Amino acid sequence: MHQATHRVDKRTGEHYCTVLPPCALPSPAQLNSTTAFERFRAIQNLSSGNHGLALLIHIPTSDQSLPDAYPDALISEAGLLGKHLTDKPELQLLHVYGDAGQFSSQQLQQLFTVLRQHLQLPTNNFAWFSIEIQPDTSSWAALGMLRDAGFNRITLHSNASCFQATESLYEAARTLQYNTITMALALPDNSAASDIHTQRLQSIIGLQPDRILLQGAGTAPAHLCESLLYAGYVQASSHCFVLPDDELLENSCHSCVENCRTRHFSVLGLGAGASSQLTGLYYRNDDNLTTYIQALVNKQLPPARGYREIA
């Protein structure tokens, strides 16, 4: 059974519960430039027999004015790295975070075509393939296409001005039989939830999603936590609330970091600002979109900083 941990993405500050092991990097002052050769060599050394492979794909959110060239750059990065994977390992975990609605159907299909060239993508419904969705940029058709592509877990962001769009996509996700539906509510950084946030949370609870995330706040407001507990949810981590039969509760989130280490997961991050953990090499891509895109236009990996773990 998959084990989950609560992670905070250091670039966006977003919270989410996921089975992906943490890619914990030291402070920026401790990082060194990581060459393309080091990254290629680390990927070549992956053993499909001893490592579970997780793929973390970063798509910037819509408020970052995503350049038109970004999807092609990400597809190019997947191709460059994929050529160095040996034995076509099985992809066990996949998480797409950010705003997938900024990719067209054709671009998503191109990305999956590249992934299938270099990885074995499970066809059963037990793999952990998750994606985050912004209701303002998605539709029933888009969710259907993602389901056909193999995604079986979905996170719906719930801060859209019109909650009806979120409700509609929730109905679509239920109809399409996604295994797990998570609804995320972004809160102010000062942890002071307004009446609007309180009312929105009640609307979310009314839908009874499998999981509810309170994102953004350093500490989730006590009255919102109490509302979730009163509604029957169980607190799985500081910001993640789940229904009592959720698989997250089968194992302790607190011990998951150590368990992930012993399971020898390797994490390959794609996209600007994405982090990777490959056989002792920890690194993060440059998060500057222009720099990231230009490097891949030139058929080179983007600049990255990280460190190698000493055995």
Buried (B, 14 or more C-beta within 10 A) or exposed (E): EBBBBBBEBBBBEBBBBBBBBBBEBEEEEEBEEBEBEBBBBBBEBBEBEEBBBBBBBBBBBBEBEBBEBBBBBBBBBBBBBBEBBEEEBEBBBBBBBBBBBBBEEEBBEBBBEBBEEBBBBBEEEEBBBBBBBBBBBBBBEBBEBBBEBBBBBBBBBBBBEEBEBBBBBBEBBEEBEBBBBBBBBBBEEEBEBEEEBEEBBEBBBEBBBBBBBBBBBEEBBEEBBEBBEEBEBBBBBBBBBBBEEBBBBEBEBEEBEEBBEEEEBBBBBBBBBBBBBBBEBBBBBBBEBEBBBBBBEEEEBBBBBBBBEEE
